[in-house]
Amino acid sequence: MSNSTFGQLPAVTIRAADGAQATVTLYGGHLVAWQTSDGQERLFCSRDSALDGSRAIRGGVPVIFPQFGARGTGMRHGFARVATWQLESTGDTDGAAWAQFSLTQADLPEAIAASWPWAFTLRLRVAVQGQSLELSLSVHNTGEQAFPFSAALHSYFAIDQLSEARIGGLQRVRYSDETPQDALQAEEVLQFADKLDRIYYQLPGALQLQSGDATLHLEQQGFTDAVVWNPGAQDAAALPDLADDEYQRFICIEPALIQPDSLAAGAEWVGRQRLEFM
């Protein structure tokens, strides 16, 4: 483990013996870089993203908590991605380098803490080895009252070209998008023409992202749903922290718990994702 910076943000970089590495900023507990053991960067981060703590980072893996999008009365996508996390511990287990970060109510700015009156501890564990990355997000209710929450890992994966990318594993899965009615995906493989924004519910198994010669295998537990998103040309042009041409270079596939769950006092929820290039 080494202390580093990403833009102007303090960060931690972990390296496995085989060369795989990952960098996490304390701002947002945000995984901003993941290189597999062959040296390839697997995550997308916009060249126009703010990297000074003034706003959420565009790219990498933002932590979404305690609300998804605008589905609630709080901050869009929650406060976890714009709060300052603490490094708890690092280590090496069976060749995998890992680091664990935490965020509690005491870490929140006063204005945010006032809008979220429940005591909690979030923990994010990041582990890398070879061609794989494992992420674990836990939510612990440390207070005396139950609270509702949603959670997601808003992963931006680097791809060669949007029109050539393919996602498998979603056939016959129910999804919602901007149309009024939910639908079942008919196609065996999901392809992209331009903008796509879908929530897939109750994912039955693993997904596969094909881009060029690379195939990414995605597994998740605890997270019941998955979000697939790309802004397309028109929406990308309206985003100040995304260059106009960059929408062609990423796909977001997000393990998510969309419908708010109620976490009892003293209880803990854990969501996991394992990624491996085949």
CORGI-V610464 format. One record per pair of residues at least 6 apart in sequence whose C-alpha atoms are under 7 Angstrom apart, sorted by the first residue. I is the first residue (numbers start at 1). J is the second residue. D is the distance in Angstrom with one decimal. If there is no record, write none. Layout:
BEGIN
I,J,D
I,J,D
END
This chain:
BEGIN
1,12,6.9
1,13,5.7
1,14,4.5
1,15,6.5
1,90,7.0
2,12,5.9
2,13,5.3
2,14,6.6
3,11,6.0
3,12,4.7
3,13,6.3
4,10,6.2
4,11,4.9
4,12,5.5
4,13,6.5
5,11,4.8
6,25,6.9
7,51,5.1
7,52,6.8
8,51,5.8
8,52,5.1
9,25,6.3
9,27,6.9
9,51,6.4
9,52,5.9
9,53,6.9
10,25,5.8
10,26,6.1
11,23,6.6
11,24,5.4
11,25,4.0
11,26,5.7
12,23,5.6
12,24,5.3
12,25,6.3
13,21,6.9
13,22,5.6
13,23,4.3
13,24,6.5
14,21,5.5
14,22,5.5
14,23,6.5
14,97,6.0
14,98,6.5
15,21,4.3
15,22,6.8
15,97,5.8
16,95,6.4
16,96,5.6
16,97,4.8
16,128,6.6
16,129,5.8
17,95,6.5
18,37,5.8
18,129,7.0
18,130,6.3
19,37,4.6
20,35,5.6
20,36,4.6
20,37,4.1
20,128,6.1
20,129,5.4
20,130,5.6
21,34,5.9
21,35,5.3
21,36,6.6
21,128,6.2
22,33,5.4
22,34,4.4
22,35,6.3
22,128,6.9
23,31,5.9
23,32,5.8
23,33,5.1
23,34,6.7
24,30,5.2
24,31,4.2
24,32,5.8
25,31,6.5
26,84,5.5
26,85,5.0
26,86,6.5
27,53,6.7
27,82,6.2
27,83,5.9
27,84,4.5
27,85,6.2
28,62,7.0
28,63,7.0
28,80,5.8
28,81,3.9
28,82,4.8
28,83,5.2
28,84,5.7
28,85,6.4
29,81,6.8
29,85,5.5
29,101,6.7
30,61,5.9
30,62,5.4
30,63,6.8
30,81,6.9
31,60,5.6
31,61,5.2
32,45,7.0
32,59,6.9
32,60,4.3
32,61,6.4
33,41,6.9
33,43,5.9
33,60,6.4
34,41,5.7
34,42,5.7
34,43,6.1
35,41,4.4
35,42,6.0
36,130,5.8
36,131,5.0
37,130,4.8
37,131,6.1
42,157,6.2
42,158,5.5
43,60,5.5
43,156,5.8
43,157,4.6
43,158,4.9
44,59,5.5
44,60,5.8
44,156,5.5
44,157,5.5
44,158,4.6
44,250,6.2
45,58,6.0
45,59,4.0
45,60,5.6
46,58,5.8
46,59,6.0
46,242,5.7
48,241,4.8
48,242,5.5
48,243,6.1
49,57,5.8
49,58,5.2
49,241,4.7
49,242,6.6
50,57,6.1
50,241,6.8
51,57,6.5
55,82,6.8
56,81,6.2
56,82,5.7
58,241,6.6
59,156,5.4
60,155,5.9
60,156,5.3
61,153,5.9
61,154,5.2
61,155,4.3
61,156,6.3
62,81,5.7
62,153,6.0
62,154,5.2
62,155,6.8
63,80,6.0
63,81,5.3
63,152,6.2
63,153,5.1
63,154,6.5
64,77,5.4
64,78,5.9
64,80,6.2
64,81,6.4
64,151,5.2
64,152,4.9
64,153,6.1
64,154,6.9
65,77,6.5
65,78,4.8
65,79,6.4
65,80,5.6
65,149,7.0
65,150,6.0
65,151,4.8
65,152,7.0
66,78,5.1
66,149,4.8
66,150,5.2
66,151,6.0
67,77,5.4
67,78,5.0
67,149,6.0
67,150,4.9
67,151,6.5
68,76,6.9
68,77,4.6
68,78,6.8
68,150,6.0
68,151,6.6
68,258,6.5
69,76,4.9
69,77,4.4
70,76,5.1
70,77,6.8
83,108,6.3
84,107,6.8
85,101,6.4
85,102,5.6
85,103,5.0
86,101,5.5
86,102,5.2
86,103,6.4
87,100,6.2
87,101,4.5
87,102,6.5
88,100,5.5
88,101,5.2
88,102,6.5
89,99,5.8
89,100,5.3
90,98,5.6
90,99,4.2
90,100,6.3
91,97,5.9
91,98,5.5
91,99,6.5
92,98,6.1
95,129,6.7
96,127,6.2
96,128,5.4
96,129,4.7
97,127,5.5
97,128,5.5
97,129,6.7
98,125,7.0
98,126,5.4
98,127,4.1
98,128,6.5
99,125,5.8
99,126,5.5
99,127,6.7
100,123,6.8
100,124,5.6
100,125,4.3
100,126,6.4
101,123,5.5
101,124,5.2
101,125,6.4
102,121,6.8
102,122,5.4
102,123,4.4
102,124,6.4
103,121,5.7
103,122,5.0
103,123,6.6
104,120,5.6
104,121,4.5
104,122,6.4
105,113,6.3
105,119,5.8
105,120,6.0
118,143,6.4
118,147,6.9
119,141,6.3
119,142,5.3
119,143,4.8
120,140,5.5
120,141,4.7
120,142,5.0
120,143,6.8
121,139,6.0
121,140,5.1
121,141,6.7
121,142,6.8
122,138,5.6
122,139,4.8
122,140,6.4
123,137,5.7
123,138,5.1
123,139,6.8
124,136,5.6
124,137,4.6
124,138,6.6
125,135,5.7
125,136,5.0
125,137,6.6
126,134,5.9
126,135,4.9
126,136,6.8
127,133,5.7
127,134,5.1
127,135,6.6
128,134,6.5
131,276,5.5
131,277,5.4
132,275,5.4
132,276,4.2
132,277,6.6
133,274,5.9
133,275,5.1
133,276,6.5
134,273,5.9
134,274,4.5
134,275,6.3
135,272,5.7
135,273,5.2
135,274,6.4
136,270,7.0
136,271,5.8
136,272,4.4
136,273,6.5
137,270,5.7
137,271,5.3
137,272,6.3
138,268,6.8
138,269,5.6
138,270,4.3
138,271,6.3
139,268,5.5
139,269,5.2
139,270,6.4
140,266,6.8
140,267,6.0
140,268,4.3
140,269,6.6
141,263,6.6
141,264,6.8
141,265,5.4
141,266,5.1
141,267,5.6
141,268,6.3
142,265,6.5
142,266,5.4
143,265,5.7
143,266,6.7
144,265,5.0
145,264,6.7
145,265,5.1
146,262,6.3
146,263,5.3
146,264,4.2
146,265,5.1
147,262,5.5
147,263,5.5
147,264,6.8
148,260,5.6
148,261,5.3
148,262,4.3
148,263,6.2
149,260,4.9
149,261,5.5
149,262,6.6
150,257,5.4
150,258,5.6
150,259,6.4
150,260,4.7
150,261,6.4
151,256,5.8
151,257,5.2
151,258,6.9
152,254,6.4
152,255,5.6
152,256,4.1
152,257,6.2
153,254,5.4
153,255,5.8
153,256,6.6
154,252,6.7
154,254,4.8
155,252,5.4
155,253,5.8
155,254,5.5
156,250,6.1
156,251,5.8
156,252,4.5
156,253,7.0
157,250,5.3
157,251,5.4
157,252,6.1
158,249,5.8
158,250,4.7
158,251,6.9
159,211,5.7
159,249,5.1
159,250,5.2
160,211,6.2
160,212,6.4
160,249,5.9
161,248,5.5
161,249,5.7
162,192,6.4
162,248,4.8
162,249,6.3
162,250,6.9
163,192,5.4
163,193,5.9
164,211,6.7
165,191,6.4
165,210,5.6
165,211,4.8
166,189,6.2
166,190,5.6
166,191,5.2
166,209,5.8
166,210,5.0
166,211,6.7
167,189,5.6
167,190,5.0
167,191,6.8
167,207,6.9
167,208,5.5
167,209,4.6
167,210,6.3
168,188,6.5
168,189,4.8
168,190,6.4
168,207,5.6
168,208,5.0
168,209,6.6
169,206,6.3
169,207,4.7
169,208,6.5
170,185,6.7
171,185,5.2
171,186,5.7
171,187,5.7
171,188,5.0
172,184,5.1
172,185,5.0
172,186,5.9
173,184,5.3
173,185,5.7
173,200,6.5
173,201,6.9
173,203,6.9
174,182,6.7
174,183,5.5
174,184,4.3
174,185,6.5
174,200,5.8
174,201,5.8
175,182,5.6
175,183,5.5
175,184,6.1
175,198,6.3
175,199,5.3
175,200,4.2
175,201,6.0
176,182,4.6
176,183,6.5
176,198,5.6
176,199,5.3
176,200,6.8
177,197,6.0
177,198,4.7
177,199,6.6
194,232,4.7
194,233,6.8
195,230,5.5
195,231,4.9
195,232,3.8
196,229,5.3
196,230,5.3
196,231,6.6
197,228,5.9
197,229,4.5
197,230,6.5
198,227,5.7
198,228,5.4
198,229,6.5
199,226,5.9
199,227,4.5
199,228,6.5
200,225,5.6
200,226,5.1
200,227,6.1
201,224,6.7
201,225,4.6
201,226,6.7
202,224,5.0
202,225,5.2
203,224,6.0
203,225,5.5
203,226,6.9
206,218,5.6
206,219,4.7
207,217,6.0
207,218,5.1
207,219,6.7
208,215,6.6
208,216,5.5
208,217,4.7
208,218,6.1
209,215,5.6
209,216,5.0
209,217,6.7
210,216,6.5
214,277,6.8
215,277,5.6
215,278,5.6
216,275,6.7
216,276,5.7
216,277,4.4
216,278,6.3
217,275,5.7
217,276,5.2
217,277,6.1
218,274,5.9
218,275,4.9
218,276,6.8
219,273,5.6
219,274,5.2
219,275,6.6
220,255,6.7
220,272,5.4
220,273,4.3
220,274,6.3
221,271,5.7
221,272,5.1
221,273,6.6
222,270,6.0
222,271,4.2
222,272,6.3
223,255,5.6
223,256,4.9
223,257,5.0
223,271,5.3
224,256,6.3
224,257,5.6
225,255,6.0
225,256,5.0
225,257,5.8
225,258,6.7
226,253,6.7
226,254,5.3
226,255,4.7
226,256,5.3
227,253,5.6
227,254,4.9
227,255,6.7
227,256,6.9
228,252,5.6
228,253,4.7
228,254,6.5
229,251,6.3
229,252,5.1
229,253,6.7
230,247,6.7
230,251,5.7
230,252,6.4
231,247,6.6
232,247,6.1
233,244,7.0
233,247,6.7
236,242,6.4
236,244,5.7
236,247,6.3
237,244,4.9
END
